[in-house]
Amino acid sequence: MSKDALYDWLGYNQSIFHHTHHFTDNKTALSVLKLLTDSVGDYKMFPIHFLILLVAIFFLLRKNHSDRNSSTLYIKSALTLVVSMIIVFFAGWVLKETLSFARPYCRDTTLINRLVAEVMNYDHSSCFSSTPSGHSLYITTFVISIWSILNKPLRITGIGLIFLISLSRVALGMHFPADVVYGVLMAATITIGIKFFADNILTEYTKRIKSKLGIN
């Protein structure tokens, strides 16, 4: 009964999946969605994304060299991101292994759009790791971790990416709506908690890093 209510949403989870997954038969649109999720929402891209962030922070630190508050905020955000990623993905891995919920393309092949299956070329070796969505975990953790150093346009972009990547995972048949919803909620809860409770610890590490960089 709890699974019916909390995960299957009394049938609405599958119903919403059907409508979202079949929203288009345009192969180009589907390919663009896949490219977006592979390049922006995949945790395997974290080293590249983190390197880009570090380069941006480096130039911001040089620009605001005399601004102590800004330099502390930049470094603290980068540290928060690393800590959050480790904890969020460990928790996500535990849930995936514990729940072992089937992905849509493994649970019921009649649900899958044939064109989407052709674009995706599904990997059946990861059939039972649907909940929570790793892509939703990743993009949500990334955006919330660096939220403090984003301006208004970038914050709007970040929220848009969370929504678009989460939606695309359903449209591409990789996850049910519940998988991405709980992925976003889980990542947001953990990351916000880390930002709140680890502030003093990260502040101390920030001081050490600033000292090594010669920043007052």
SVG drawing of the C-alpha trace seen along z (x, -y; Angstrom):
<svg xmlns="http://www.w3.org/2000/svg" viewBox="-5 -45 55 51">
<polyline fill="none" stroke="black" stroke-width="0.4" points="0.0,0.0 2.8,-2.4 4.5,-1.8 1.2,-2.4 0.7,-5.7 4.3,-7.0 5.8,-5.7 3.1,-4.6 0.9,-7.6 -2.2,-5.4 -1.5,-4.9 -0.7,-8.6 3.1,-7.9 2.7,-5.7 0.0,-7.9 2.2,-11.0 5.1,-9.1 3.1,-8.0 2.0,-11.5 5.5,-13.0 7.4,-10.2 5.2,-10.4 5.2,-14.2 7.1,-14.2 8.1,-11.9 10.7,-14.3 14.0,-12.5 16.0,-15.8 14.3,-17.1 14.9,-13.8 18.6,-13.8 19.0,-17.3 17.4,-16.2 19.8,-13.3 22.8,-15.6 21.6,-18.0 21.3,-15.3 24.6,-13.7 26.6,-16.9 25.0,-18.9 23.1,-16.4 25.4,-13.4 27.5,-13.0 30.4,-11.6 30.8,-15.2 31.5,-16.4 35.3,-16.7 34.8,-19.0 32.0,-21.0 34.0,-21.4 37.1,-22.5 35.0,-25.2 33.7,-26.3 37.2,-26.5 38.5,-28.6 35.5,-31.0 36.2,-31.3 39.9,-31.9 39.1,-34.9 36.4,-36.1 39.0,-35.9 41.4,-38.0 38.8,-40.5 37.6,-40.8 41.0,-40.3 40.3,-42.8 36.7,-41.7 37.0,-39.3 33.4,-38.4 33.2,-37.5 36.4,-35.4 35.2,-33.5 31.8,-32.8 33.4,-31.5 35.7,-29.1 33.0,-28.0 30.7,-27.2 33.2,-25.1 33.9,-23.1 30.1,-22.7 29.7,-21.3 32.4,-18.6 31.0,-17.6 27.4,-17.6 28.2,-15.5 29.9,-12.8 27.1,-12.5 24.2,-12.9 25.5,-10.2 26.4,-7.8 22.9,-8.2 21.5,-7.8 23.5,-4.7 22.2,-3.1 18.6,-3.9 19.1,-2.5 20.5,0.7 18.0,1.0 14.8,0.3 15.9,1.8 12.9,0.3 12.8,1.1 13.3,-1.5 10.4,-2.2 12.1,-0.4 12.5,2.7 9.3,2.6 6.9,2.5 8.2,2.4 4.7,1.4 5.2,-1.9 8.2,-2.9 8.2,-5.0 10.0,-3.0 11.7,-6.1 13.0,-7.1 14.3,-3.5 16.2,-3.9 17.7,-7.2 18.6,-6.0 19.8,-2.4 19.0,-1.4 21.5,0.4 19.6,3.3 22.4,3.9 21.2,1.1 17.5,2.1 16.9,2.0 18.4,-1.3 15.5,-3.7 15.0,-5.4 16.2,-8.1 17.3,-9.6 21.0,-10.2 20.7,-13.1 18.2,-14.8 20.4,-14.3 23.4,-15.7 22.0,-18.9 20.0,-19.8 23.1,-19.3 25.3,-21.4 22.9,-24.3 22.0,-24.5 25.6,-24.1 26.8,-27.2 23.5,-29.1 25.1,-31.8 27.5,-32.9 25.0,-33.0 23.4,-36.2 19.7,-36.3 19.9,-35.3 22.1,-32.3 19.8,-31.3 16.9,-31.3 19.0,-29.3 19.9,-26.8 16.2,-26.3 15.4,-25.8 18.1,-23.2 16.8,-21.3 13.4,-21.2 14.5,-20.5 16.9,-17.7 14.4,-16.1 11.7,-16.3 14.0,-14.9 14.8,-11.8 11.1,-11.0 10.7,-11.9 13.7,-9.7 12.2,-6.7 15.0,-6.5 12.8,-7.3 9.3,-7.6 8.2,-11.0 8.5,-9.8 12.2,-9.0 13.1,-12.5 10.8,-14.2 12.3,-12.3 15.8,-12.8 15.3,-16.6 13.8,-16.6 16.5,-14.3 19.4,-16.3 17.8,-19.6 17.3,-18.5 20.7,-17.0 22.6,-19.9 20.7,-22.6 21.4,-20.7 25.1,-20.5 25.2,-24.2 23.6,-25.0 25.3,-22.6 28.8,-22.5 29.1,-26.3 31.7,-26.5 33.8,-23.6 33.9,-24.9 34.7,-28.4 37.8,-27.1 38.9,-25.2 38.2,-28.4 40.5,-30.4 43.3,-27.9 42.8,-27.9 42.8,-31.7 46.0,-31.7 47.7,-29.4 46.5,-31.6 47.7,-34.7 44.3,-36.2 43.6,-38.3"/>
</svg>
